[in-house]
Amino acid sequence: MRAAIELADAGSVLVIAKDSLRESSSEYAQGGIAAALNDDDRIELHEQDTIYAGDGLCNVSAVHALVEEAPAAIQDLIGWGAEFDREGEGKGSKLVFAREGAHSRNRVLHAHGDSTGHEIARTLYQKAASIPAIRFETYSAVVDLLHGDDGVTGAVALEESSGELRDIRTRAVLLATGGLGCVYRETTNPAVATGDGVAMAWRVGAEVSNLEFVQFHPTALHLEGAPRFLLSEAMRGEGAVLRNKNGEAFMERYHEMRDLAPRDVVSRAIVAEMKRTGSPHVWLDLTARGEKFIHERFPRIYETCLGLGLDLGREAAPVHPAAHYAMGGVRTDLEGRTSVEGLYAAGEVACSGVHGANRLASNSLLEGLVFGARAGRAMRGQRGVSGTQAGRSKWAAPDVTASELRELTWTHCGILRDRAGLQSAIDAMAGMGAIEVESPTLRAIELRNIYELAQLIAKSALWREESRGAHYRTDFPEKRAEFERDSSFRMQG
Ligand SMILES: Cc1cc2nc3c(=O)[nH]c(=O)nc-3n(C[C@H](O)[C@H](O)[C@H](O)COP(=O)(O)OP(=O)(O)OC[C@H]3O[C@@H](n4cnc5c(N)ncnc54)[C@H](O)[C@@H]3O)c2cc1C
């Protein structure tokens, strides 16, 4: 949406979404968006924190662009009507900045307490919808990219209502398809996050990078039968404490930053405590702040939990880690260009280099804004490529169910990995047969994408014989200098 706003000057822009425009990770983002706008903050500090979290793999130029352009990106949003939370009345009111894990300053803006993503998405949609050159098409899934000898020439879309496939010819295509959490059994992501953009780009020969780096959010609600609703890191920023089965606040045994340690450290600590105490989850306890505070500061979380029979003012919530964010994706330069002519990517689908091996909380909404705008500007100059049109790729879906694949990925490519497990996952997937599909459905399209992504994640994780950032190998628990580089895969042939 941010790219479309920037691109609209250059011609007509079509924004396609496979569900309603609202159904996206952006819509559900709670905690906030980071920018060095607070009086005691500096761009260099935001840069340092981002690079520290990235554990040796950030592209420093990309990080610099991200943090330097953050304040203006926020000001643009405010100018278009975004209402971030403020303190004080009227003209003298000031933006409120929260603290999140691994940030050295309070620099996270939020809106309506815990509805930051919704507010940003609402503002961008409102702005984009006011520009006549931008059209929207919903419930239309992009299945594949059209490509000729010289690059991408458009996309193939599946219209949900008619089941028809349709070619869309364009001068350029931007992938903004979000994350891949639904490759895993446990995820905080909405059902649309099936990694479609990475799989499509892979199929036309684009370079994909760092797919082994999947961030597992430590605190997804773990109630029987309920969705894995996210309990934002900002709750720990406001004093929530993780406790084990015996009520012990265990994080001080794992990291000096205790409950605000980097996410991967917290996720592994939770897994260790669950194992040690023989419990299917741990607890997140914010009761010390009282019901009134929790209700005001986290209205959406409070109400959702209450609807599930859990009163956060009085009791701790059962929590368990879940796949949350993909640091890797389609490799791009700083203008969102992929390695295939005419194809761009921005947001979670891209690997722009800003997150390295681990993402600093609240940097991803920001990445979408900054690199979305950059990609939109770069696309203005795209002339369209010529070349013979390649036919649509043949339709075959793997002979497996999505839940079997998700179980396999969760077990072998999850929080703790090792060579034997990764190799067994790769072998199991290689042994799965394929079924010819006459006319593909959305479910078959997603299944094929999940299958391709699961293989890419397993192969990337097997290649990286070290532990770094969010990638943890029990057989290689240390960082190794020879792996201080990005993983990179391209379709062969
Ligand atoms: C519960 C939750 C909380 C989070 N909290 C925060 C936070 O507080 N701060 C932060 O910075 N980040 C947060 N994140 C991460 C952040 O929300 C995402 O990284 C970011 O919103 C991704 O934006 P995006 O535009 O790349 O993708 P999305 O916002 O997910 O949008 C992708 C869009 O592409 C569409 N799409 C996908 N595949 C296809 C296809 N084949 N054809 C057509 N359309 C398709 C989807 O339907 C969707 O509309 C959170 C994530 C989750 C899940």
PDBQT file of the ligand as one rigid body, heavy atoms in Angstrom, charges set to zero:
ROOT
HETATM    1  C1  LIG A 501       0.166 -10.994  15.612  1.00  0.00    +0.000 C 
HETATM    2  C2  LIG A 501       1.295 -10.178  15.068  1.00  0.00    +0.000 A 
HETATM    3  C3  LIG A 501       1.756  -9.072  15.776  1.00  0.00    +0.000 A 
HETATM    4  C4  LIG A 501       2.808  -8.307  15.270  1.00  0.00    +0.000 A 
HETATM    5  N1  LIG A 501       3.211  -7.176  15.944  1.00  0.00    +0.000 NA
HETATM    6  C5  LIG A 501       4.133  -6.372  15.379  1.00  0.00    +0.000 A 
HETATM    7  C6  LIG A 501       4.452  -5.109  15.967  1.00  0.00    +0.000 A 
HETATM    8  O1  LIG A 501       3.913  -4.733  16.995  1.00  0.00    +0.000 OA
HETATM    9  N2  LIG A 501       5.376  -4.321  15.346  1.00  0.00    +0.000 N 
HETATM   10  C7  LIG A 501       5.984  -4.694  14.182  1.00  0.00    +0.000 A 
HETATM   11  O2  LIG A 501       6.801  -3.928  13.653  1.00  0.00    +0.000 OA
HETATM   12  N3  LIG A 501       5.688  -5.879  13.604  1.00  0.00    +0.000 NA
HETATM   13  C8  LIG A 501       4.780  -6.711  14.167  1.00  0.00    +0.000 A 
HETATM   14  N4  LIG A 501       4.470  -7.889  13.557  1.00  0.00    +0.000 N 
HETATM   15  C9  LIG A 501       5.078  -8.195  12.263  1.00  0.00    +0.000 C 
HETATM   16  C10 LIG A 501       4.444  -7.311  11.199  1.00  0.00    +0.000 C 
HETATM   17  O3  LIG A 501       3.079  -7.191  11.466  1.00  0.00    +0.000 OA
HETATM   18  C11 LIG A 501       4.624  -7.883   9.817  1.00  0.00    +0.000 C 
HETATM   19  O4  LIG A 501       5.962  -8.220   9.596  1.00  0.00    +0.000 OA
HETATM   20  C12 LIG A 501       4.241  -6.838   8.773  1.00  0.00    +0.000 C 
HETATM   21  O5  LIG A 501       2.971  -6.322   9.064  1.00  0.00    +0.000 OA
HETATM   22  C13 LIG A 501       4.246  -7.469   7.399  1.00  0.00    +0.000 C 
HETATM   23  O6  LIG A 501       3.716  -6.534   6.500  1.00  0.00    +0.000 OA
HETATM   24  P1  LIG A 501       3.616  -6.901   4.978  1.00  0.00    +0.000 P 
HETATM   25  O7  LIG A 501       2.990  -5.731   4.312  1.00  0.00    +0.000 OA
HETATM   26  O8  LIG A 501       4.910  -7.382   4.488  1.00  0.00    +0.000 OA
HETATM   27  O9  LIG A 501       2.612  -8.162   4.947  1.00  0.00    +0.000 OA
HETATM   28  P2  LIG A 501       1.070  -8.287   5.460  1.00  0.00    +0.000 P 
HETATM   29  O10 LIG A 501       0.681  -7.115   6.282  1.00  0.00    +0.000 OA
HETATM   30  O11 LIG A 501       0.925  -9.621   6.035  1.00  0.00    +0.000 OA
HETATM   31  O12 LIG A 501       0.292  -8.201   4.094  1.00  0.00    +0.000 OA
HETATM   32  C14 LIG A 501       0.412  -9.209   3.123  1.00  0.00    +0.000 C 
HETATM   33  C15 LIG A 501      -0.768  -9.127   2.190  1.00  0.00    +0.000 C 
HETATM   34  O13 LIG A 501      -0.526  -9.942   1.054  1.00  0.00    +0.000 OA
HETATM   35  C16 LIG A 501      -1.681 -10.713   0.788  1.00  0.00    +0.000 C 
HETATM   36  N5  LIG A 501      -1.270 -11.925   0.085  1.00  0.00    +0.000 N 
HETATM   37  C17 LIG A 501      -0.475 -12.934   0.515  1.00  0.00    +0.000 A 
HETATM   38  N6  LIG A 501      -0.314 -13.850  -0.451  1.00  0.00    +0.000 NA
HETATM   39  C18 LIG A 501      -1.013 -13.418  -1.523  1.00  0.00    +0.000 A 
HETATM   40  C19 LIG A 501      -1.234 -13.921  -2.828  1.00  0.00    +0.000 A 
HETATM   41  N7  LIG A 501      -0.736 -15.085  -3.250  1.00  0.00    +0.000 N 
HETATM   42  N8  LIG A 501      -2.027 -13.206  -3.690  1.00  0.00    +0.000 NA
HETATM   43  C20 LIG A 501      -2.582 -12.028  -3.288  1.00  0.00    +0.000 A 
HETATM   44  N9  LIG A 501      -2.397 -11.504  -2.055  1.00  0.00    +0.000 NA
HETATM   45  C21 LIG A 501      -1.633 -12.188  -1.189  1.00  0.00    +0.000 A 
HETATM   46  C22 LIG A 501      -2.285 -10.975   2.153  1.00  0.00    +0.000 C 
HETATM   47  O14 LIG A 501      -3.631 -11.345   2.036  1.00  0.00    +0.000 OA
HETATM   48  C23 LIG A 501      -2.075  -9.614   2.812  1.00  0.00    +0.000 C 
HETATM   49  O15 LIG A 501      -3.086  -8.726   2.471  1.00  0.00    +0.000 OA
HETATM   50  C24 LIG A 501       3.418  -8.673  14.050  1.00  0.00    +0.000 A 
HETATM   51  C25 LIG A 501       2.961  -9.798  13.357  1.00  0.00    +0.000 A 
HETATM   52  C26 LIG A 501       1.910 -10.542  13.849  1.00  0.00    +0.000 A 
HETATM   53  C27 LIG A 501       1.429 -11.731  13.071  1.00  0.00    +0.000 C 
ENDROOT
TORSDOF 0
